[in-house]
Amino acid sequence: MLYERKEIPELHYMKHIHDDIDTKYIKYDGSILKKTLTPYIFQNDIMNEWLNRMEPLVSLMFDQTNVIKNWKNYMVDKYDYKRR
């Protein structure tokens, strides 16, 4: 999420147009709470709206741990989440 948002979308697209489609990484943008929490919580309209608003904040927390992980590796961008 942070990796795509740090530059304009057109530039990001041009840099990564020929990248291989690799599904070994996980994007936390819009599905982390829906996949980890029980569906019973989402039945309540108020709770559903609140959790949908919390989704970007939770994914941002996971992206910031990637910054810590990439801090020692100077060859990789600090916001990169596709490398292991």
N, CA, C and O atoms as CSV, one atom per row, in Angstrom:
chain,resi,resn,atom,element,x,y,z
A,1,MET,N,N,0.809,-1.180,0.000
A,1,MET,CA,C,0.000,0.000,0.000
A,1,MET,C,C,0.865,1.262,0.000
A,1,MET,O,O,0.651,2.161,-0.812
A,2,LEU,N,N,1.826,1.327,0.897
A,2,LEU,CA,C,2.718,2.473,0.912
A,2,LEU,C,C,3.611,2.495,-0.320
A,2,LEU,O,O,3.973,3.564,-0.811
A,3,TYR,N,N,3.963,1.319,-0.816
A,3,TYR,CA,C,4.848,1.217,-1.969
A,3,TYR,C,C,4.190,1.783,-3.220
A,3,TYR,O,O,4.855,2.445,-4.018
A,4,GLU,N,N,2.896,1.536,-3.407
A,4,GLU,CA,C,2.196,2.070,-4.573
A,4,GLU,C,C,1.871,3.553,-4.422
A,4,GLU,O,O,1.807,4.274,-5.418
A,5,ARG,N,N,1.670,4.010,-3.207
A,5,ARG,CA,C,1.245,5.394,-2.987
A,5,ARG,C,C,2.388,6.393,-2.899
A,5,ARG,O,O,2.141,7.598,-2.863
A,6,LYS,N,N,3.628,5.930,-2.863
A,6,LYS,CA,C,4.727,6.881,-2.693
A,6,LYS,C,C,5.044,7.645,-3.970
A,6,LYS,O,O,5.708,8.679,-3.905
A,7,GLU,N,N,4.595,7.178,-5.123
A,7,GLU,CA,C,4.801,7.883,-6.383
A,7,GLU,C,C,3.488,7.935,-7.159
A,7,GLU,O,O,2.528,7.251,-6.805
A,8,ILE,N,N,3.448,8.727,-8.191
A,8,ILE,CA,C,2.203,8.860,-8.948
A,8,ILE,C,C,1.888,7.529,-9.648
A,8,ILE,O,O,2.811,6.805,-10.022
A,9,PRO,N,N,0.611,7.196,-9.831
A,9,PRO,CA,C,0.246,5.889,-10.382
A,9,PRO,C,C,0.810,5.614,-11.773
A,9,PRO,O,O,1.132,4.469,-12.092
A,10,GLU,N,N,0.932,6.632,-12.592
A,10,GLU,CA,C,1.457,6.428,-13.941
A,10,GLU,C,C,2.926,6.009,-13.896
A,10,GLU,O,O,3.347,5.128,-14.646
A,11,LEU,N,N,3.698,6.635,-13.025
A,11,LEU,CA,C,5.105,6.288,-12.899
A,11,LEU,C,C,5.273,4.880,-12.331
A,11,LEU,O,O,6.126,4.118,-12.786
A,12,HIS,N,N,4.460,4.545,-11.343
A,12,HIS,CA,C,4.511,3.196,-10.782
A,12,HIS,C,C,4.154,2.155,-11.841
A,12,HIS,O,O,4.785,1.100,-11.909
A,13,TYR,N,N,3.172,2.436,-12.647
A,13,TYR,CA,C,2.785,1.518,-13.719
A,13,TYR,C,C,3.920,1.346,-14.730
A,13,TYR,O,O,4.199,0.229,-15.165
A,14,MET,N,N,4.567,2.437,-15.101
A,14,MET,CA,C,5.652,2.350,-16.085
A,14,MET,C,C,6.869,1.599,-15.530
A,14,MET,O,O,7.552,0.896,-16.275
A,15,LYS,N,N,7.138,1.739,-14.254
A,15,LYS,CA,C,8.264,1.023,-13.656
A,15,LYS,C,C,8.022,-0.471,-13.567
A,15,LYS,O,O,8.960,-1.260,-13.681
A,16,HIS,N,N,6.766,-0.871,-13.364
A,16,HIS,CA,C,6.451,-2.271,-13.094
A,16,HIS,C,C,5.610,-2.913,-14.191
A,16,HIS,O,O,4.911,-3.892,-13.932
A,17,ILE,N,N,5.663,-2.392,-15.387
A,17,ILE,CA,C,4.825,-2.914,-16.465
A,17,ILE,C,C,5.235,-4.326,-16.883
A,17,ILE,O,O,4.394,-5.120,-17.305
A,18,HIS,N,N,6.518,-4.636,-16.765
A,18,HIS,CA,C,7.004,-5.942,-17.202
A,18,HIS,C,C,7.341,-6.872,-16.044
A,18,HIS,O,O,8.022,-7.878,-16.244
A,19,ASP,N,N,6.893,-6.565,-14.874
A,19,ASP,CA,C,7.130,-7.454,-13.736
A,19,ASP,C,C,6.340,-8.739,-13.900
A,19,ASP,O,O,5.245,-8.745,-14.462
A,20,ASP,N,N,6.901,-9.809,-13.408
A,20,ASP,CA,C,6.186,-11.073,-13.422
A,20,ASP,C,C,5.057,-11.019,-12.399
A,20,ASP,O,O,5.189,-10.402,-11.342
A,21,ILE,N,N,3.973,-11.658,-12.721
A,21,ILE,CA,C,2.864,-11.736,-11.767
A,21,ILE,C,C,3.204,-12.843,-10.792
A,21,ILE,O,O,3.131,-14.027,-11.122
A,22,ASP,N,N,3.567,-12.453,-9.615
A,22,ASP,CA,C,3.992,-13.383,-8.584
A,22,ASP,C,C,3.028,-13.264,-7.412
A,22,ASP,O,O,2.831,-12.174,-6.875
A,23,THR,N,N,2.437,-14.360,-7.021
A,23,THR,CA,C,1.433,-14.312,-5.954
A,23,THR,C,C,1.984,-14.825,-4.636
A,23,THR,O,O,1.215,-15.294,-3.797
A,24,LYS,N,N,3.281,-14.752,-4.431
A,24,LYS,CA,C,3.861,-15.202,-3.176
A,24,LYS,C,C,3.707,-14.174,-2.063
A,24,LYS,O,O,3.882,-14.512,-0.892
A,25,TYR,N,N,3.392,-12.956,-2.388
A,25,TYR,CA,C,3.231,-11.913,-1.384
A,25,TYR,C,C,1.744,-11.685,-1.111
A,25,TYR,O,O,0.881,-12.111,-1.879
A,26,ILE,N,N,1.477,-11.019,-0.025
A,26,ILE,CA,C,0.096,-10.761,0.390
A,26,ILE,C,C,-0.122,-9.262,0.422
A,26,ILE,O,O,0.646,-8.532,1.049
A,27,LYS,N,N,-1.163,-8.799,-0.250
A,27,LYS,CA,C,-1.556,-7.396,-0.152
A,27,LYS,C,C,-2.629,-7.279,0.927
A,27,LYS,O,O,-3.671,-7.930,0.863
A,28,TYR,N,N,-2.357,-6.459,1.891
A,28,TYR,CA,C,-3.270,-6.303,3.027
A,28,TYR,C,C,-4.274,-5.186,2.836
A,28,TYR,O,O,-4.995,-4.853,3.777
A,29,ASP,N,N,-4.350,-4.596,1.660
A,29,ASP,CA,C,-5.133,-3.381,1.454
A,29,ASP,C,C,-6.600,-3.479,1.846
A,29,ASP,O,O,-7.074,-2.659,2.632
A,30,GLY,N,N,-7.323,-4.447,1.326
A,30,GLY,CA,C,-8.747,-4.422,1.561
A,30,GLY,C,C,-9.352,-5.693,2.101
A,30,GLY,O,O,-10.573,-5.848,2.083
A,31,SER,N,N,-8.526,-6.611,2.583
A,31,SER,CA,C,-9.125,-7.886,2.971
A,31,SER,C,C,-8.604,-8.459,4.278
A,31,SER,O,O,-8.980,-9.575,4.637
A,32,ILE,N,N,-7.770,-7.754,4.992
A,32,ILE,CA,C,-7.172,-8.339,6.187
A,32,ILE,C,C,-8.203,-8.587,7.287
A,32,ILE,O,O,-8.170,-9.639,7.925
A,33,LEU,N,N,-9.107,-7.655,7.523
A,33,LEU,CA,C,-10.108,-7.861,8.575
A,33,LEU,C,C,-11.209,-8.821,8.133
A,33,LEU,O,O,-11.723,-9.595,8.941
A,34,LYS,N,N,-11.568,-8.770,6.861
A,34,LYS,CA,C,-12.625,-9.659,6.385
A,34,LYS,C,C,-12.192,-11.113,6.385
A,34,LYS,O,O,-13.024,-12.007,6.541
A,35,LYS,N,N,-10.910,-11.359,6.214
A,35,LYS,CA,C,-10.419,-12.733,6.192
A,35,LYS,C,C,-10.052,-13.248,7.576
A,35,LYS,O,O,-9.973,-14.461,7.774
A,36,THR,N,N,-9.829,-12.367,8.527
A,36,THR,CA,C,-9.389,-12.822,9.842
A,36,THR,C,C,-10.493,-12.807,10.898
A,36,THR,O,O,-10.434,-13.572,11.861
A,37,LEU,N,N,-11.482,-11.961,10.734
A,37,LEU,CA,C,-12.547,-11.885,11.727
A,37,LEU,C,C,-13.731,-12.755,11.329
A,37,LEU,O,O,-13.878,-13.125,10.164
A,38,THR,N,N,-14.554,-13.070,12.284
A,38,THR,CA,C,-15.724,-13.893,12.024
A,38,THR,C,C,-16.780,-13.101,11.250
A,38,THR,O,O,-16.937,-11.901,11.473
A,39,PRO,N,N,-17.504,-13.762,10.345
A,39,PRO,CA,C,-18.532,-13.049,9.578
A,39,PRO,C,C,-19.695,-12.554,10.444
A,39,PRO,O,O,-20.449,-11.675,10.026
A,40,TYR,N,N,-19.838,-13.107,11.631
A,40,TYR,CA,C,-20.906,-12.687,12.534
A,40,TYR,C,C,-20.767,-11.212,12.913
A,40,TYR,O,O,-21.774,-10.524,13.083
A,41,ILE,N,N,-19.547,-10.724,13.045
A,41,ILE,CA,C,-19.313,-9.325,13.413
A,41,ILE,C,C,-19.794,-8.396,12.303
A,41,ILE,O,O,-20.300,-7.310,12.585
A,42,PHE,N,N,-19.643,-8.806,11.053
A,42,PHE,CA,C,-19.999,-7.953,9.927
A,42,PHE,C,C,-21.503,-7.891,9.669
A,42,PHE,O,O,-21.934,-7.125,8.808
A,43,GLN,N,N,-22.311,-8.662,10.379
A,43,GLN,CA,C,-23.758,-8.621,10.185
A,43,GLN,C,C,-24.378,-7.357,10.780
A,43,GLN,O,O,-25.410,-6.887,10.301
A,44,ASN,N,N,-23.763,-6.816,11.802
A,44,ASN,CA,C,-24.234,-5.579,12.397
A,44,ASN,C,C,-23.810,-4.418,11.491
A,44,ASN,O,O,-22.629,-4.300,11.164
A,45,ASP,N,N,-24.740,-3.571,11.086
A,45,ASP,CA,C,-24.454,-2.491,10.141
A,45,ASP,C,C,-23.450,-1.470,10.692
A,45,ASP,O,O,-22.564,-1.011,9.972
A,46,ILE,N,N,-23.597,-1.124,11.957
A,46,ILE,CA,C,-22.708,-0.127,12.557
A,46,ILE,C,C,-21.295,-0.684,12.668
A,46,ILE,O,O,-20.322,0.003,12.357
A,47,MET,N,N,-21.189,-1.926,13.111
A,47,MET,CA,C,-19.875,-2.550,13.240
A,47,MET,C,C,-19.239,-2.783,11.873
A,47,MET,O,O,-18.025,-2.644,11.723
A,48,ASN,N,N,-20.038,-3.134,10.889
A,48,ASN,CA,C,-19.543,-3.350,9.535
A,48,ASN,C,C,-18.952,-2.058,8.963
A,48,ASN,O,O,-17.875,-2.070,8.366
A,49,GLU,N,N,-19.658,-0.957,9.148
A,49,GLU,CA,C,-19.161,0.330,8.661
A,49,GLU,C,C,-17.877,0.730,9.380
A,49,GLU,O,O,-16.947,1.233,8.750
A,50,TRP,N,N,-17.816,0.511,10.693
A,50,TRP,CA,C,-16.629,0.860,11.459
A,50,TRP,C,C,-15.426,0.010,11.045
A,50,TRP,O,O,-14.317,0.528,10.911
A,51,LEU,N,N,-15.641,-1.288,10.842
A,51,LEU,CA,C,-14.541,-2.164,10.434
A,51,LEU,C,C,-14.059,-1.839,9.027
A,51,LEU,O,O,-12.866,-1.944,8.742
A,52,ASN,N,N,-14.969,-1.450,8.153
A,52,ASN,CA,C,-14.547,-1.051,6.811
A,52,ASN,C,C,-13.708,0.221,6.838
A,52,ASN,O,O,-12.823,0.404,6.001
A,53,ARG,N,N,-13.984,1.092,7.793
A,53,ARG,CA,C,-13.157,2.288,7.940
A,53,ARG,C,C,-11.820,1.984,8.612
A,53,ARG,O,O,-10.840,2.695,8.386
A,54,MET,N,N,-11.769,0.954,9.424
A,54,MET,CA,C,-10.534,0.566,10.102
A,54,MET,C,C,-9.586,-0.224,9.201
A,54,MET,O,O,-8.399,-0.343,9.501
A,55,GLU,N,N,-10.103,-0.759,8.108
A,55,GLU,CA,C,-9.308,-1.610,7.207
A,55,GLU,C,C,-8.025,-0.924,6.703
A,55,GLU,O,O,-6.964,-1.546,6.760
A,56,PRO,N,N,-8.070,0.320,6.214
A,56,PRO,CA,C,-6.817,0.952,5.772
A,56,PRO,C,C,-5.813,1.171,6.899
A,56,PRO,O,O,-4.606,1.093,6.672
A,57,LEU,N,N,-6.295,1.444,8.111
A,57,LEU,CA,C,-5.381,1.667,9.224
A,57,LEU,C,C,-4.670,0.383,9.632
A,57,LEU,O,O,-3.484,0.401,9.961
A,58,VAL,N,N,-5.391,-0.721,9.611
A,58,VAL,CA,C,-4.776,-2.007,9.948
A,58,VAL,C,C,-3.773,-2.411,8.873
A,58,VAL,O,O,-2.694,-2.913,9.190
A,59,SER,N,N,-4.118,-2.196,7.609
A,59,SER,CA,C,-3.173,-2.530,6.541
A,59,SER,C,C,-1.950,-1.624,6.584
A,59,SER,O,O,-0.852,-2.054,6.229
A,60,LEU,N,N,-2.123,-0.381,7.012
A,60,LEU,CA,C,-0.991,0.521,7.173
A,60,LEU,C,C,-0.053,0.030,8.270
A,60,LEU,O,O,1.165,0.160,8.149
A,61,MET,N,N,-0.607,-0.526,9.327
A,61,MET,CA,C,0.214,-1.084,10.400
A,61,MET,C,C,1.079,-2.235,9.872
A,61,MET,O,O,2.254,-2.334,10.223
A,62,PHE,N,N,0.509,-3.097,9.038
A,62,PHE,CA,C,1.285,-4.194,8.462
A,62,PHE,C,C,2.341,-3.672,7.497
A,62,PHE,O,O,3.449,-4.208,7.448
A,63,ASP,N,N,2.020,-2.641,6.732
A,63,ASP,CA,C,3.000,-2.078,5.810
A,63,ASP,C,C,4.154,-1.424,6.543
A,63,ASP,O,O,5.283,-1.447,6.054
A,64,GLN,N,N,3.902,-0.851,7.684
A,64,GLN,CA,C,4.984,-0.230,8.435
A,64,GLN,C,C,5.922,-1.258,9.040
A,64,GLN,O,O,7.091,-0.950,9.273
A,65,THR,N,N,5.452,-2.460,9.300
A,65,THR,CA,C,6.376,-3.505,9.736
A,65,THR,C,C,7.284,-3.932,8.588
A,65,THR,O,O,8.407,-4.374,8.828
A,66,ASN,N,N,6.820,-3.808,7.344
A,66,ASN,CA,C,7.694,-4.085,6.208
A,66,ASN,C,C,8.816,-3.069,6.123
A,66,ASN,O,O,9.921,-3.409,5.702
A,67,VAL,N,N,8.560,-1.841,6.510
A,67,VAL,CA,C,9.611,-0.828,6.530
A,67,VAL,C,C,10.697,-1.239,7.514
A,67,VAL,O,O,11.882,-1.096,7.214
A,68,ILE,N,N,10.322,-1.737,8.662
A,68,ILE,CA,C,11.292,-2.198,9.652
A,68,ILE,C,C,12.059,-3.398,9.115
A,68,ILE,O,O,13.267,-3.511,9.326
A,69,LYS,N,N,11.367,-4.289,8.426
A,69,LYS,CA,C,12.013,-5.478,7.872
A,69,LYS,C,C,13.029,-5.110,6.794
A,69,LYS,O,O,14.089,-5.731,6.708
A,70,ASN,N,N,12.724,-4.123,5.982
A,70,ASN,CA,C,13.609,-3.726,4.886
A,70,ASN,C,C,14.642,-2.685,5.295
A,70,ASN,O,O,15.419,-2.241,4.450
A,71,TRP,N,N,14.676,-2.289,6.534
A,71,TRP,CA,C,15.558,-1.217,6.962
A,71,TRP,C,C,17.032,-1.591,6.794
A,71,TRP,O,O,17.842,-0.746,6.412
A,72,LYS,N,N,17.383,-2.828,7.071
A,72,LYS,CA,C,18.782,-3.242,6.994
A,72,LYS,C,C,19.235,-3.540,5.570
A,72,LYS,O,O,20.431,-3.486,5.282
A,73,ASN,N,N,18.316,-3.847,4.691
A,73,ASN,CA,C,18.661,-4.191,3.316
A,73,ASN,C,C,18.644,-2.920,2.468
A,73,ASN,O,O,17.572,-2.449,2.087
A,74,TYR,N,N,19.798,-2.369,2.174
A,74,TYR,CA,C,19.870,-1.105,1.440
A,74,TYR,C,C,19.668,-1.276,-0.053
A,74,TYR,O,O,19.543,-0.276,-0.759
A,75,MET,N,N,19.630,-2.494,-0.565
A,75,MET,CA,C,19.412,-2.736,-1.992
A,75,MET,C,C,17.928,-2.718,-2.361
A,75,MET,O,O,17.586,-2.626,-3.540
A,76,VAL,N,N,17.061,-2.804,-1.383
A,76,VAL,CA,C,15.619,-2.872,-1.609
A,76,VAL,C,C,14.991,-1.579,-1.107
A,76,VAL,O,O,15.414,-1.020,-0.096
A,77,ASP,N,N,13.982,-1.118,-1.823
A,77,ASP,CA,C,13.235,0.053,-1.367
A,77,ASP,C,C,12.615,-0.244,-0.006
A,77,ASP,O,O,12.160,-1.360,0.242
A,78,LYS,N,N,12.597,0.749,0.871
A,78,LYS,CA,C,12.116,0.479,2.229
A,78,LYS,C,C,10.633,0.172,2.299
A,78,LYS,O,O,10.181,-0.426,3.275
A,79,TYR,N,N,9.860,0.564,1.290
A,79,TYR,CA,C,8.428,0.273,1.279
A,79,TYR,C,C,8.078,-0.991,0.494
A,79,TYR,O,O,6.899,-1.300,0.322
A,80,ASP,N,N,9.066,-1.712,0.025
A,80,ASP,CA,C,8.812,-2.878,-0.805
A,80,ASP,C,C,8.245,-4.016,0.040
A,80,ASP,O,O,8.796,-4.352,1.089
A,81,TYR,N,N,7.163,-4.597,-0.414
A,81,TYR,CA,C,6.546,-5.705,0.307
A,81,TYR,C,C,6.571,-6.997,-0.491
A,81,TYR,O,O,6.111,-8.024,0.007
A,82,LYS,N,N,7.086,-6.984,-1.701
A,82,LYS,CA,C,7.063,-8.169,-2.557
A,82,LYS,C,C,8.267,-9.067,-2.342
A,82,LYS,O,O,8.231,-10.230,-2.741
A,83,ARG,N,N,9.312,-8.580,-1.738
A,83,ARG,CA,C,10.509,-9.387,-1.507
A,83,ARG,C,C,10.418,-10.067,-0.167
A,83,ARG,O,O,9.761,-9.572,0.749
A,84,ARG,N,N,11.073,-11.197,-0.050
A,84,ARG,CA,C,11.073,-11.940,1.215
A,84,ARG,C,C,12.412,-11.935,1.849
A,84,ARG,O,O,12.590,-12.514,2.921
